[in-house]
Amino acid sequence: MMNTSINDKILNKYYFVQQDKGVIYNISNSQDSDYCGISPGYDDKGIKDDGTLKEIFPYIELTYSTFKTVTDSDGNTTLEVDTTGNKKYLWLQNFIYEGDSYDGSKFSCTNNLHKDGCSTFIQRYVKSLENQIRDRIKAGYTASSLRNLYPNYLYEEEYETRIDGKRVKVTAVSDFDTLNILSDDEIGDLYKRLAKEEAEIAANNILNKNNQQVDTLNLTVKPI
């Protein structure tokens, strides 16, 4: 089973690549006896810096501000912005699969690999989340309960959280248009699409007894 988690640190994985085509034919947590594996995130000094890693691996970038506590002459304390424009990288390393490519400097996503319909690594990440979310909707989860289970960057570009133990305000999220699957509009559409799919299945279970199936099914919704 493929690992579908996102990482805040690059893992020391080894990629085995066809010399002529650059296609990855194996991914392993260990080197082989011939030392054919490539670990692009590490060198003899250890893990590479984020600026280098972002040129190699796919990622989500969070831009954020940190705060400091300021005490006035009366002993009252307030939080003020300390630094802005900090960057946090969430690595999509686990969404690099056998069949993708590495040209010696950067990983590239193979379009529609394994018939997944994805052309980018971030689309793969989102697709894996959507599959989880669909199962949870079927199990009875509400939109608010789903949001409690997933990161804020799936539904808002600005929010407060903790990064590396510090209280911060995230001010920008890269690729937000792709990530925002739990925003009001997107989650509403997902509920409707899933409801329509389930309605078609139920209808076909009845119609096929008469050698028929659904041709078109229109679904409209209203608040309750």
N, C-alpha and C positions, 0 to 999 in steps of 0.2 A: 504493500500500500504506500502511495506517495505521501510524504510529509507535506502538510499544507499550512505549517505555522510560519509566522513572520518573526524575524530575529532583530534584536537591537545590537548584536555583535556578529561579525563575520565568523563563520565556522571554518575550521581547517579541513575542508573537503578536498579530495583529489579527483581531478577530471581527466579522463582518458580520451584523447582526441585523435581522430584520423588525420594523419599528417597531410594528405593531399587536399582534403575537403574541409577540414576544420570541424567536422561533425563529432559531437560527443557520443561515444558508444558505451561509456560506463562512468558512473559516479560512485565514489567509495569514501569511507571515513578513514581509510588507511592506504598507504603507498604499496605498490606491488614489488616483487623481488627484482624486477628489471628497472625500477625507478622511472617508469613511463608516465606516471601521473603528474599532473600540474596542479599546484595549489596557488592560484593567482592572488589570493588575499594575504599571503604570508611571504616573508623573505627571511634571510638569516638573522634579522633583528627582531623577528616576531611579526605581529599583525601590522599591516600597513595603515597609514593615516587615512582619515575619512576622505580627504580631498583626492587621494589616489584611488581609494576603493570605489568612490562614486563614478569614476571613469570606467570601471571594470564591471561592477555588479549593478543589477536593477535595484531600485530603492523607492521609498516614499520619504520625502523631505518635510519635516516640520520646522517652521520658523517660529521662534518664541522669545518672550521677554521674561526676565527674572525680576524678583522683587527684593527689597531690603527693608528692614524695620528701622524707622527713624523715631527717636524720642525727643520731644521738645523740652523746654526748660521747666514745664510743669509736670513732667513725667508721663505725659500722654504719648502713646505709641501709634504710629500709622505705617501702613505699607506704601512704599513708593517704588516706582520702576527703577531697577538697578542697571541692567544692561538689556539691550534690544538686538534683534537680528541674530540671535543664537540659532544654531542649526542642530537638529537631531535627525539621524538617519535610521530608518527601519528597513532592514535589508530583505529583499525578496529572493534570497539565495535558494530557498527550498522550492522555488517555482522554476528553477532551471532543471530541465529534464534531459534524459538521454534522447538524442535526436535534435536538440538545439545545437548551436555552434559557438565556437570560441576561436577568434582569429589571432590570438596571441596577445591581445590587448583588451578585448571587450566581449562579453557574452551577447548573443543575439537570439531572439525568440523565433522559432520556426512556426510559420503561420499554420494554424489549424492542425497542429501536432496532436496525434491521438484523436482526431476529429473533435477537438474541444471548441472549435470556432473562435479561438483567441489568436490575436496577432501580436500581443505584447504580454510581458510578464505580469504587469499589473492587472490586465484583464483576467489572467489565470487566477490571480489572488482573489479578485472580486467574484469570479465564477464559483470558486470553492466556498466562499462565504454565502453566496446566494443559495447554493445547494443545501448548506446547513440551515439557513434561514427558512427555506421552503419546508424542510422537515419540521422545523419548530412551529411554523404557522399551522401546519396540519395537526400538530400536537396541541394547539390551542393557545399559543403565545400571542399576546397583544403587541402592538407597535412599541409601547412604552417598556414592556418587559423585555423585548428584543434589544432595545437600545441599552438597557442595563447590562447586557451580556457582551456588548461589542464596543470598540473604541469610538470616542467622540468624532474622530475624523471621518467616520462613515456618514455623518449627518450634519456637521457644522464645521466651518473653517476657523472660527474663533471660539475658544473655550479655555477654561482653567483646568489644570491637571497637575500632576507631579512628574518631573523628569529628573532622573538621577537623585531622587530624594528631595528635590527642591520644588516649592510651589511656583508654578509658572503660568503664563497666559500664552497659549498658542495663537498666533496671529495669521498664519497662512499654512495651507496644506497643499503640497504639489499634487497634480492630477486629481484635484477634488471633483471635477466633473465626472470622472470615472468612478471615484470612490464613494460618492454620496448616495449609496443604495438604501440608506435608512432615513433619508430626508423625507419630509411629509409627502411630497409628490411621488417620489420613487417607491416608498413602501406602500403607499395607497395603490399604485399601479400593480405592484407585485401581488398584493392581496387579491385584486380583481383578476389578474391573469391566472392565478392559482385556482380561484373560485370557478373561473370559466373552464379550466382544464378538468377539474373535478366534476363539474356539471356535464361536460361532454362524455366523460367516462360513465357517469350514472345513466345518461340518456342512451348511450350505445348498449349498455347492459340490457336495457329494455328493448331497444329497436332491433338488435341482432336476432332476437327471437322470431322476428318477422322478416329476416334477411334484409334489414335496412341499417343505415348508420347516419350519424349527424352529417349534414352538408354544411350548413352555417348555423351558428348559434350566437345571437346578440345578447349581451349582458349589460344592463344598466343598474346602477346602485344609487341609494339615497341614504342620508344619515338616519339613525334611529335614536 
